[in-house]
Amino acid sequence: MFITKKHLSRRTFLRGAGVTFALPLLESMVPAQTPLAQTAAHPKPRFMGIFFPHGMAPGWWEPKVEGPLPAAFPDSGVGSMMIMKPLEPFREHTVIFTGLWSQSAEPPEGTTGSDHWVAAAFLTANKPKKTSGSDASVGSPTIDQVIARKIGQDSLLPSLQLAVEDPGTSSSNCGEGYSCAYTNSISWTTATTPLPMELNPQVVFERLFGSGSTPEIRAARRRQHQSILDSIRAELASLKKNLGPADRSRLDQYAEEVREIERRLDLAARASTTATTTDEPTGIPSDFDTHIKLHFDLTVLAFQADITRVATLLGARDLTGRTYRLQDGTTSVSFHGGSHHQDVPRNIANYAKLNQYHVSTLAYFVDKLKKTPDGDGTLLDHSLTLYGTNMGNSNQHQHYDVPHILVGGANGKLKGGRHLSYPRKTVPTGNLLLSILDMYGIEQDSQGDSTDRLAKL
């Protein structure tokens, strides 16, 4: 390993006009003669939480037997793992759970329909308080915020909250007497304080690399189609003179990734018809695939540069009206409408295709993590992603047999390549959340409706 004479701090930034440029982990940030476990090369594990409502097509995602995941995921017909097929290349880092019970997402006794307003239960395992007023409460902070308080306070951003769908309403009441806060955010810093989920990738980019300079400087740079790298060209060149070949190569690759995201953001801005002011970056993509992949790419950059270690993504809001053109190019499926498949086999099969597409976006993110070096491994080795939903059979609004997936290494604390199955309506999702907190060294007696740690994990 190349060791520079001058050790770089992990918190090194390059600064230019309107830019604070965080660096990826470099070999020269590891002090010479220092044991690996005591250095920046052994980073704290990142966390990503991803939520999609409306469950998955029953019978199209579950492994047939508990134990090791198969080398090839069956991908055809009822009883297959078609929905999970995109994760097959990453099965050694994947744990699929069946039988979990999202009882915290069930409507209170004597009510109907109110299970549409509990996305916030995903990371709390608490039933939200029934109110449409300012006294909304989810009972406790979400686990991403608990983790952020543990590992994120010395990073530039303690956490990052992302969304791929506009709330579409300014009303406080989203139905059945429940606050819209419960469906508009899956991240709550306290029991009563939801965090806004950022829709605009350009805003996210400015948060990651902007210095808090004036909106006019940022707007002028975008109008001139300048890269933030133009503002730090001299600083970047000077830094590279003192780096070894491996670090120079890594820094060049990282800079190219930043430049490529800027290019895609610029394309989105040009295509956007949304009227904006100079104090807010433009360019919310109208295309879902472009939008979610930009968010995932920005998250990988943020993890890579240690700008943040905790992120969440709301893939869709409950009762969404979004319609997806499936990959076969012949079928369009409404997310919420398709979830009410009436138990008709053809409808279920089409809904399974939509669920598979959503899982493919997770696979895109995981692939990026796997290809990104990080200290003594990759970002995938040093992260944990929870992907889940709030229903099993959404046509019947069942909240048992609810799909949940963990992907990553969590710094060696998660053993992948497994299917863990639990008896129906016995193991609440709070047990899974409590076990995730354990992986981050956070010891709590309970989390939401938990009854114990998750057995077998």
Secondary structure per residue as TSV (DSSP state, phi and psi in degrees):
chain	resnum	aa	ss	phi	psi
A	1	M	-	360.0	136.6
A	2	F	-	-76.9	126.9
A	3	I	-	-116.2	121.9
A	4	T	-	-78.5	157.7
A	5	K	S	-69.8	-27.8
A	6	K	S	-113.0	118.2
A	7	H	-	-76.7	133.0
A	8	L	-	-92.3	140.3
A	9	S	-	-73.4	145.7
A	10	R	T	-63.0	-20.7
A	11	R	T	-98.6	27.8
A	12	T	-	-71.7	132.3
A	13	F	E	-126.4	147.1
A	14	L	E	-104.5	133.7
A	15	R	E	-119.9	139.2
A	16	G	E	-144.4	-167.6
A	17	A	T	-66.8	110.7
A	18	G	T	72.7	19.3
A	19	V	E	-136.2	134.2
A	20	T	E	-125.1	107.8
A	21	F	E	-103.9	104.4
A	22	A	E	-77.5	150.2
A	23	L	-	-103.6	153.6
A	24	P	-	-72.8	169.4
A	25	L	-	-68.7	121.9
A	26	L	-	-112.8	157.1
A	27	E	G	-60.0	-33.7
A	28	S	G	-73.5	-3.1
A	29	M	G	-89.2	-4.4
A	30	V	S	-100.1	112.8
A	31	P	-	-58.8	139.6
A	32	A	T	-60.7	143.2
A	33	Q	T	65.5	16.8
A	34	T	-	-102.3	129.3
A	35	P	-	-55.6	140.2
A	36	L	G	-54.5	-43.1
A	37	A	G	-64.9	-14.3
A	38	Q	G	-104.7	11.6
A	39	T	S	-119.7	177.3
A	40	A	T	-67.1	-11.4
A	41	A	T	-76.9	-6.2
A	42	H	S	-120.3	75.7
A	43	P	-	-76.7	166.2
A	44	K	-	-71.0	144.2
A	45	P	-	-70.2	137.7
A	46	R	E	-83.2	164.5
A	47	F	E	-135.2	136.9
A	48	M	E	-132.3	128.5
A	49	G	E	-115.7	126.8
A	50	I	E	-125.0	127.0
A	51	F	E	-124.0	130.1
A	52	F	-	-124.2	132.3
A	53	P	S	-77.8	-177.5
A	54	H	S	73.7	15.2
A	55	G	-	63.2	-162.3
A	56	M	-	-134.4	159.3
A	57	A	-	-60.1	117.5
A	58	P	T	-63.2	136.7
A	59	G	T	88.0	0.6
A	60	W	S	-119.2	8.1
A	61	W	S	-134.9	-17.4
A	62	E	-	-84.8	129.9
A	63	P	-	-61.4	149.3
A	64	K	S	-74.6	-35.2
A	65	V	S	-128.9	151.3
A	66	E	S	-76.4	150.1
A	67	G	E	122.6	-150.0
A	68	P	E	-60.4	139.8
A	69	L	-	-68.7	143.8
A	70	P	-	-65.6	153.2
A	71	A	S	-63.1	-33.4
A	72	A	S	-125.6	127.6
A	73	F	-	-81.7	119.1
A	74	P	-	-55.6	132.3
A	75	D	-	-129.8	28.9
A	76	S	S	-143.2	124.2
A	77	G	S	84.8	172.1
A	78	V	T	-61.6	139.3
A	79	G	T	87.3	3.5
A	80	S	S	-91.8	178.6
A	81	M	-	-109.2	35.0
A	82	M	G	-52.9	-43.3
A	83	I	G	-62.0	-35.6
A	84	M	G	-86.9	-4.2
A	85	K	G	-51.4	-39.6
A	86	P	G	-60.1	-20.7
A	87	L	G	-88.9	-2.8
A	88	E	G	-54.0	-43.0
A	89	P	G	-64.5	-14.6
A	90	F	G	-116.7	22.5
A	91	R	G	-61.4	-29.5
A	92	E	G	-68.5	-14.7
A	93	H	G	-109.8	8.7
A	94	T	E	-115.6	137.6
A	95	V	E	-123.7	124.4
A	96	I	E	-107.1	130.1
A	97	F	E	-108.1	133.4
A	98	T	E	-123.2	151.7
A	99	G	S	91.1	-3.2
A	100	L	-	-67.9	152.3
A	101	W	B	-118.9	111.9
A	102	S	-	-89.8	64.6
A	103	Q	G	-67.8	-21.7
A	104	S	G	-69.4	-16.8
A	105	A	G	-96.3	-3.0
A	106	E	S	-74.2	144.8
A	107	P	-	-64.9	146.4
A	108	P	-	-56.3	151.5
A	109	E	T	-55.6	133.8
A	110	G	T	89.0	1.5
A	111	T	-	-121.0	160.7
A	112	T	-	-132.6	152.3
A	113	G	S	81.3	-19.3
A	114	S	G	-74.3	-2.6
A	115	D	G	-74.8	-4.4
A	116	H	G	-79.9	-7.6
A	117	W	G	-116.7	31.1
A	118	V	-	-129.4	36.5
A	119	A	G	-58.0	-31.4
A	120	A	G	-65.1	-17.9
A	121	A	G	-70.2	-18.3
A	122	F	G	-54.9	-43.8
A	123	L	G	-108.8	11.5
A	124	T	T	-119.4	-32.6
A	125	A	-	61.0	30.8
A	126	N	S	-117.6	145.9
A	127	K	-	-75.6	125.6
A	128	P	-	-64.4	151.6
A	129	K	-	-67.0	135.6
A	130	K	-	-78.4	104.6
A	131	T	-	-163.8	149.3
A	132	S	S	-111.5	10.9
A	133	G	S	-97.7	-166.3
A	134	S	T	-78.2	-2.4
A	135	D	T	-95.1	25.6
A	136	A	-	-57.1	139.4
A	137	S	-	-150.2	138.0
A	138	V	-	-109.2	14.0
A	139	G	S	86.1	-29.6
A	140	S	S	-167.4	164.1
A	141	P	-	-62.1	152.7
A	142	T	-	-71.7	155.6
A	143	I	H	-66.8	-25.6
A	144	D	H	-61.9	-36.2
A	145	Q	H	-76.2	-31.6
A	146	V	H	-64.1	-43.7
A	147	I	H	-65.2	-41.1
A	148	A	H	-61.1	-37.8
A	149	R	H	-66.5	-27.3
A	150	K	H	-81.9	-44.4
A	151	I	H	-120.5	-5.1
A	152	G	S	-108.8	-0.9
A	153	Q	T	-74.6	-18.3
A	154	D	T	-102.5	12.1
A	155	S	S	-99.9	164.0
A	156	L	S	-59.8	-44.3
A	157	L	S	-118.9	119.8
A	158	P	S	-58.6	-34.3
A	159	S	-	-159.8	165.1
A	160	L	E	-132.2	130.7
A	161	Q	E	-119.6	125.4
A	162	L	E	-127.4	152.5
A	163	A	E	-143.7	157.3
A	164	V	S	-121.5	16.8
A	165	E	S	-153.0	131.6
A	166	D	-	-66.5	140.2
A	167	P	-	-55.2	-35.5
A	168	G	-	74.6	6.4
A	169	T	-	-153.3	144.7
A	170	S	-	-105.8	4.3
A	171	S	-	-70.6	150.1
A	172	S	S	-86.1	-20.7
A	173	N	B	-108.2	113.4
A	174	C	-	-101.2	18.3
A	175	G	S	118.0	146.5
A	176	E	T	55.1	22.7
A	177	G	T	77.7	20.1
A	178	Y	-	-107.3	140.7
A	179	S	B	-64.7	142.9
A	180	C	T	-64.6	-19.3
A	181	A	H	-58.4	-29.0
A	182	Y	H	-71.9	-24.2
A	183	T	H	-105.1	-16.8
A	184	N	H	-89.4	-12.3
A	185	S	-	-145.4	139.2
A	186	I	S	-106.6	6.5
A	187	S	-	-126.4	118.0
A	188	W	E	-124.8	122.5
A	189	T	E	-76.4	-26.7
A	190	T	E	-135.3	177.1
A	191	A	T	-61.2	-23.2
A	192	T	T	-118.1	8.0
A	193	T	E	-125.5	95.9
A	194	P	E	-76.2	146.9
A	195	L	-	-97.4	136.1
A	196	P	-	-66.6	138.7
A	197	M	-	-91.7	121.2
A	198	E	B	-78.5	125.1
A	199	L	-	-87.2	-33.3
A	200	N	-	-92.5	114.1
A	201	P	H	-60.3	-30.1
A	202	Q	H	-66.0	-38.9
A	203	V	H	-62.8	-42.0
A	204	V	H	-60.6	-44.9
A	205	F	H	-58.9	-44.5
A	206	E	H	-64.7	-35.0
A	207	R	H	-66.7	-36.4
A	208	L	H	-74.2	-37.1
A	209	F	H	-124.5	-5.4
A	210	G	-	-79.9	154.4
A	211	S	-	-103.6	4.5
A	212	G	S	85.6	14.2
A	213	S	-	-71.5	-175.6
A	214	T	-	-70.4	151.1
A	215	P	H	-58.5	-31.3
A	216	E	H	-64.5	-39.9
A	217	I	H	-63.8	-44.5
A	218	R	H	-64.1	-43.8
A	219	A	H	-64.0	-40.9
A	220	A	H	-63.9	-39.6
A	221	R	H	-63.3	-41.6
A	222	R	H	-68.2	-40.0
A	223	R	H	-62.3	-34.6
A	224	Q	T	-88.2	1.6
A	225	H	T	55.7	40.3
A	226	Q	-	-90.4	147.4
A	227	S	-	-84.5	150.0
A	228	I	G	-61.6	-23.2
A	229	L	G	-66.4	-24.7
A	230	D	G	-63.5	-30.1
A	231	S	G	-76.4	-17.1
A	232	I	G	-125.3	21.8
A	233	R	H	-57.8	-46.2
A	234	A	H	-66.7	-43.0
A	235	E	H	-63.7	-39.6
A	236	L	H	-66.3	-42.1
A	237	A	H	-64.3	-41.7
A	238	S	H	-64.0	-41.9
A	239	L	H	-62.8	-43.5
A	240	K	H	-64.2	-25.8
A	241	K	H	-61.8	-27.8
A	242	N	T	-101.7	11.5
A	243	L	S	-106.6	154.9
A	244	G	-	-76.8	170.5
A	245	P	H	-57.3	-42.1
A	246	A	H	-64.7	-41.5
A	247	D	H	-68.6	-38.7
A	248	R	H	-62.5	-42.0
A	249	S	H	-64.1	-43.8
A	250	R	H	-64.4	-41.3
A	251	L	H	-66.5	-39.2
A	252	D	H	-62.6	-42.9
A	253	Q	H	-64.2	-42.5
A	254	Y	H	-62.6	-43.5
A	255	A	H	-62.7	-38.7
A	256	E	H	-66.2	-36.3
A	257	E	H	-64.5	-41.6
A	258	V	H	-62.5	-44.9
A	259	R	H	-63.7	-38.5
A	260	E	H	-66.6	-39.4
A	261	I	H	-65.6	-39.8
A	262	E	H	-58.4	-42.0
A	263	R	H	-60.9	-44.0
A	264	R	H	-69.0	-36.8
A	265	L	H	-64.7	-38.1
A	266	D	H	-65.2	-39.8
A	267	L	H	-62.8	-40.9
A	268	A	H	-65.2	-38.6
A	269	A	H	-65.4	-40.1
A	270	R	H	-65.9	-34.0
A	271	A	H	-83.7	-15.3
A	272	S	-	-72.9	137.9
A	273	T	-	-108.0	9.2
A	274	T	-	-75.9	128.2
A	275	A	-	-73.0	129.9
A	276	T	-	-135.1	164.9
A	277	T	-	-102.1	170.7
A	278	T	T	-70.3	-14.5
A	279	D	T	-91.5	5.0
A	280	E	S	-134.9	124.4
A	281	P	-	-59.0	149.0
A	282	T	-	-97.9	170.8
A	283	G	-	105.4	50.1
A	284	I	-	-79.2	116.4
A	285	P	-	-61.9	139.9
A	286	S	S	-82.2	-20.5
A	287	D	S	-90.0	125.4
A	288	F	H	-59.5	-45.3
A	289	D	H	-61.2	-45.6
A	290	T	H	-61.0	-42.7
A	291	H	H	-63.5	-53.7
A	292	I	H	-68.2	-34.3
A	293	K	H	-70.8	-34.1
A	294	L	H	-62.0	-43.5
A	295	H	H	-61.8	-42.4
A	296	F	H	-66.6	-41.4
A	297	D	H	-63.2	-39.6
A	298	L	H	-66.1	-36.9
A	299	T	H	-65.0	-42.3
A	300	V	H	-61.2	-43.6
A	301	L	H	-60.3	-42.5
A	302	A	H	-64.8	-39.9
A	303	F	H	-67.2	-42.6
A	304	Q	H	-62.4	-41.5
A	305	A	T	-89.9	3.7
A	306	D	T	59.2	29.8
A	307	I	S	-70.7	-38.2
A	308	T	-	-144.8	158.0
A	309	R	S	-118.2	-2.4
A	310	V	E	-136.0	131.3
A	311	A	E	-146.1	155.9
A	312	T	E	-135.9	152.7
A	313	L	E	-138.4	125.8
A	314	L	E	-95.4	104.6
A	315	G	-	-72.4	-26.2
A	316	A	-	-166.4	154.6
A	317	R	-	-95.0	147.1
A	318	D	T	-57.0	146.1
A	319	L	T	64.8	23.1
A	320	T	-	-57.2	144.4
A	321	G	-	-97.5	5.9
A	322	R	-	-65.1	137.3
A	323	T	E	-114.3	137.8
A	324	Y	E	-112.1	134.9
A	325	R	E	-86.0	116.0
A	326	L	-	-73.7	165.8
A	327	Q	T	-64.1	-24.2
A	328	D	T	-73.0	-8.9
A	329	G	S	75.7	-1.6
A	330	T	S	-112.2	-14.0
A	331	T	-	-122.5	132.2
A	332	S	E	-112.1	136.0
A	333	V	E	-129.2	126.6
A	334	S	E	-77.8	131.2
A	335	F	H	-59.6	-59.4
A	336	H	H	-68.0	-44.1
A	337	G	H	-61.4	-42.1
A	338	G	H	-66.6	-27.6
A	339	S	H	-67.5	-23.1
A	340	H	-	-95.0	74.0
A	341	H	-	-83.5	-1.3
A	342	Q	T	59.9	20.0
A	343	D	T	57.5	24.8
A	344	V	-	-86.3	123.4
A	345	P	H	-51.2	-43.1
A	346	R	H	-65.0	-41.1
A	347	N	H	-64.9	-40.4
A	348	I	H	-63.0	-41.1
A	349	A	H	-63.2	-40.9
A	350	N	H	-66.8	-38.5
A	351	Y	H	-66.4	-34.8
A	352	A	H	-61.3	-36.8
A	353	K	H	-63.2	-39.2
A	354	L	H	-67.2	-43.2
A	355	N	H	-61.0	-39.2
A	356	Q	H	-63.1	-39.4
A	357	Y	H	-61.3	-45.1
A	358	H	H	-59.5	-42.7
A	359	V	H	-65.8	-30.1
A	360	S	H	-64.7	-30.2
A	361	T	H	-69.8	-35.1
A	362	L	H	-61.3	-44.4
A	363	A	H	-60.9	-36.5
A	364	Y	H	-58.9	-46.8
A	365	F	H	-63.1	-45.6
A	366	V	H	-62.5	-40.6
A	367	D	H	-61.2	-41.1
A	368	K	H	-61.6	-43.6
A	369	L	H	-62.0	-41.5
A	370	K	H	-66.0	-31.8
A	371	K	T	-88.4	0.7
A	372	T	S	-104.7	110.8
A	373	P	E	-61.4	146.3
A	374	D	E	-154.2	100.0
A	375	G	T	60.6	-122.9
A	376	D	T	-90.2	16.6
A	377	G	E	-162.1	-138.4
A	378	T	E	-125.6	170.3
A	379	L	T	-61.7	-31.1
A	380	L	T	-65.8	-39.5
A	381	D	T	-63.1	-32.3
A	382	H	T	-107.2	28.3
A	383	S	E	-144.6	168.3
A	384	L	E	-140.4	126.2
A	385	T	E	-115.9	125.3
A	386	L	E	-102.7	122.2
A	387	Y	E	-119.4	125.2
A	388	G	E	-160.3	-177.1
A	389	T	-	-143.8	-170.9
A	390	N	S	-120.3	0.3
A	391	M	-	-137.5	159.5
A	392	G	S	-95.4	-94.3
A	393	N	S	-82.0	101.5
A	394	S	G	-70.6	-24.7
A	395	N	G	-61.0	-32.4
A	396	Q	G	-104.9	7.0
A	397	H	T	52.4	45.5
A	398	Q	-	-87.4	136.8
A	399	H	-	-111.9	22.4
A	400	Y	B	-118.5	166.8
A	401	D	S	54.2	47.5
A	402	V	-	-92.0	126.4
A	403	P	-	-65.2	131.1
A	404	H	E	-140.9	144.1
A	405	I	E	-135.3	139.3
A	406	L	E	-115.1	134.5
A	407	V	E	-133.7	132.4
A	408	G	E	134.6	-178.8
A	409	G	-	-106.8	-22.6
A	410	A	G	50.0	43.8
A	411	N	G	55.3	41.9
A	412	G	G	86.1	3.2
A	413	K	T	-94.1	-6.6
A	414	L	-	-118.8	125.4
A	415	K	-	-93.7	116.1
A	416	G	-	-88.1	-168.5
A	417	G	S	71.2	29.9
A	418	R	E	-134.3	151.9
A	419	H	E	-114.4	120.2
A	420	L	E	-109.8	123.7
A	421	S	E	-115.9	142.0
A	422	Y	-	-130.8	149.6
A	423	P	-	-61.8	141.7
A	424	R	T	-56.6	135.6
A	425	K	T	57.6	38.3
A	426	T	T	-126.7	-26.7
A	427	V	S	-118.2	105.7
A	428	P	B	-73.1	156.8
A	429	T	H	-64.9	-19.9
A	430	G	H	-58.3	-30.9
A	431	N	H	-63.9	-39.7
A	432	L	H	-66.0	-45.1
A	433	L	H	-62.2	-40.2
A	434	L	H	-63.5	-39.0
A	435	S	H	-69.3	-34.9
A	436	I	H	-63.5	-43.1
A	437	L	H	-58.5	-37.8
A	438	D	H	-57.3	-37.6
A	439	M	H	-65.4	-19.5
A	440	Y	T	-103.7	14.8
A	441	G	T	71.1	25.1
A	442	I	-	-106.2	110.7
A	443	E	-	-98.5	113.7
A	444	Q	-	-127.3	152.6
A	445	D	S	-75.7	-28.6
A	446	S	-	-157.3	164.4
A	447	Q	-	-143.7	111.2
A	448	G	T	60.5	-123.9
A	449	D	T	-92.2	18.4
A	450	S	-	-59.6	147.6
A	451	T	-	-112.7	-16.3
A	452	D	S	-177.0	177.1
A	453	R	S	-66.3	160.3
A	454	L	-	-76.5	116.1
A	455	A	T	-63.0	145.7
A	456	K	T	78.9	-12.4
A	457	L	-	-71.1	360.0
